[in-house]
Amino acid sequence: MKKIISLLLVALLALALGGTTVFAEAEATTIRVLALSGDDEARWMAVAEAFGKTHPDINIELELYPYEQMMEVLEVKLGSGDTSLDLIYTNAPETDGYVDRGYLMPIEQYFTEEDMDTWVQKSVDLGTVGDHFYAPPLNSSSQLLYFNKDLLDQAGVAYPESAVEARLTWEQVAEMAQAVVQALDPDGTNGIWGLAYQQVDVPYQILALPNSAGGVGVKGETGLEVMGVVNDEAWVKAMTYYYDLANTWNVMPKGTSSTDELFSSGKLAFLVGGPWVLNSFDAVEGLNWGYAAHPYFEGCEIAIPTDSWHLSVSAFSQHPDETAELIHWMTCEEEGIRLCFEQFGNLPCAKFLLQEIIDNTSGAYSDFPMSAYSICCYDELNYSVSRPATVGFREWDYAMTQAFSDIRNGADPQETLDFAAEDIDAAFAKYR
Amino acid sequence: MKKGVRLHSRVTPYMLVLPAIALLFIFKVYPIITSIWGSLYTRKGTEYLFVGLKNYKTLFDSAAFWRSLKTTGVFNLWVVPTQLLLALVLALMLCNNPRGGIVFRSVFFINIGISLATASTIWGLMMDASNGIINSMLTAFGIAQQPFLTHKSQAMACLIVICCWKGFSYWMLIMMSSLQSIPKSIYEAAKIDGSSGLHTIWNISLPLIRPTLTFCLVSCTSINLMVFTPMYALTNGGPSRSTNVLMLNAYVTLFQNSDRGSAYAMITMLMVVCFLIVSIQMRGMNKK
């Protein structure tokens, strides 16, 4: 019995000592990051590991959610003044709204003029509200038109050229998609589709259609005018095209589908998507694919989706200095910028890296599929159109997502856009 | 009796109900007070300002609110009677232990063990307009594919089917236990008097389980007035707002639009509607 008690005491002592060791390690400041679950977890782990080498006194703890849930958790936590979050993963056009609600801390004091000159001006502007700077850019984005070579071959449709000068129009893409579906799945029993968007019904991608047709998201000095804006002629033209894809030409799936999976499984001829899937498509065995520049409407403007995630410090953070230090490392310091570009796979906002990709100084962007980045960077610098800068972006985004979904599933474009304009206008009333 | 013992016996009952009262206050009364109180404020930048009944005025002026209220009404007018009638018919059929009754009972009870979120997701996959199994079956029988949850003419009906499927067996279980508690001697006496079939059900079974039916009606109504899981999981209130029930509208207003005052006003209105309907139901059911 005595032996057992002695052993227990030794074990307890060992546990206590172990606990102290953990405590000693835990003396380092822990920054809590609210981020996206899925692939982002590994990316943030890589960031934490690299950052930890030069900043052993700062630990990173992740709180991960899928996109929709992350936005809701953020509203609940920051809306109630929760102090547990430090670093906020900010969707670029949401910055105004977050600042209006008092969620973000101004952090210009942590960034010198030289630091601010690191990024393209558009990204600086997105992170600035009034006279204060709140959100340095982690990355930006662009879009490509992916195509399945095998399906095009089987349907006798020529591949689109990858040069930006040979950019297809949306009308041409629709014709090619119809040709594929008519040749390979005329009665719709083989599950072959012509065209789909990676982020189904999400304004980030779909807004490029009305933008190309000449439409804008909001008007007015305060960005709160939507009546006669999101339901004008340009929008109706663009949304009629979107409606026709799914309802008249039957080349785009209705309901809920993972379009990435459709493309990876060889069931989709054209996919409009971001460059972050280049590596994952390349890893799919047997997938014979190519890419081209993002299309536009014939005789209209070229408009390419852009912007992505920015990083901010929570207004309620207990560790603003350490959080700003991490943000500075990720967005301003070369090691961090390169690592984030490598990990997140999206376009950088740092001018030096954008130029490096365009010039292909390292030779890393000569071969397929990485060569697609040169198109993305070119489009980003020349044709990118940001989502609406408005304090009510969240309401706008929600109503437009609903409208796009309704239109894709068969609702009348004009009626649906009128409906959306009415809803957004009512939701904006509180900001006026 | 000694003074201490008298005091003890007087205090003990209150002490025994105190935990229940405390929980009731924390989880029911406090949120109601918070909602009503919160509905009198609005956010202006980072501050919350007292605006009196302005949120209610805005709500009553909003076409979206009345549309949501109507949608909530339509949904409940279908779901509550369907769930209860289905439950009653099946309870009457199964309470007499028919041949194979155990199998049917087990089958009907399966959906009690499935959460509404899970049931909604499974039904959503089955009803998918492009890849759903129901459309595959329709195609196999030469019937045209249906849009189901993606068209405003069918989405609400689909949600009603899902909610009825998920909800009826719970009420069936309660009604069955109530029916089985009726003494057999009453039925035997009725039989001797020449009563049978529907006559017995109408004049003996239903009057005797009336308190249970009242409970089921009131509970079913209040539960379904607050339902938003299938709408949230499957349609997000669409297509064309055709399934945007008030509870979902309040949820979106609070968590998507961060408009706490308007969301609380909606919740308060929903509570008022629920209270009115339940009061009418209880008065109706308690009439002799």
Chai-1 contact restraints between the chains, C-beta under 6 A:
chainA,res_idxA,chainB,res_idxB,connection_type,confidence,min_distance_angstrom,max_distance_angstrom,comment,restraint_id
A,E72,B,F255,contact,1.0,0.0,6.0,A-B,restraint_1
A,E75,B,F255,contact,1.0,0.0,6.0,A-B,restraint_2
A,E75,B,S258,contact,1.0,0.0,6.0,A-B,restraint_3
A,D100,B,G45,contact,1.0,0.0,6.0,A-B,restraint_4
A,G102,B,T46,contact,1.0,0.0,6.0,A-B,restraint_5
A,P253,B,S130,contact,1.0,0.0,6.0,A-B,restraint_6
A,K254,B,A129,contact,1.0,0.0,6.0,A-B,restraint_7
A,K254,B,S130,contact,1.0,0.0,6.0,A-B,restraint_8
A,K254,B,T150,contact,1.0,0.0,6.0,A-B,restraint_9
A,G255,B,D128,contact,1.0,0.0,6.0,A-B,restraint_10
A,G255,B,A129,contact,1.0,0.0,6.0,A-B,restraint_11
A,G255,B,S130,contact,1.0,0.0,6.0,A-B,restraint_12
A,G255,B,T150,contact,1.0,0.0,6.0,A-B,restraint_13
A,E395,B,N257,contact,1.0,0.0,6.0,A-B,restraint_14
A,Y398,B,Q256,contact,1.0,0.0,6.0,A-B,restraint_15
A,Q402,B,G238,contact,1.0,0.0,6.0,A-B,restraint_16
A,S405,B,G238,contact,1.0,0.0,6.0,A-B,restraint_17
A,D406,B,G238,contact,1.0,0.0,6.0,A-B,restraint_18
A,D406,B,P239,contact,1.0,0.0,6.0,A-B,restraint_19
A,D406,B,S240,contact,1.0,0.0,6.0,A-B,restraint_20
A,N409,B,T150,contact,1.0,0.0,6.0,A-B,restraint_21
A,N409,B,P239,contact,1.0,0.0,6.0,A-B,restraint_22
A,G410,B,H151,contact,1.0,0.0,6.0,A-B,restraint_23
A,A411,B,P239,contact,1.0,0.0,6.0,A-B,restraint_24
A,A411,B,S240,contact,1.0,0.0,6.0,A-B,restraint_25
A,A426,B,S62,contact,1.0,0.0,6.0,A-B,restraint_26
A,A427,B,N257,contact,1.0,0.0,6.0,A-B,restraint_27
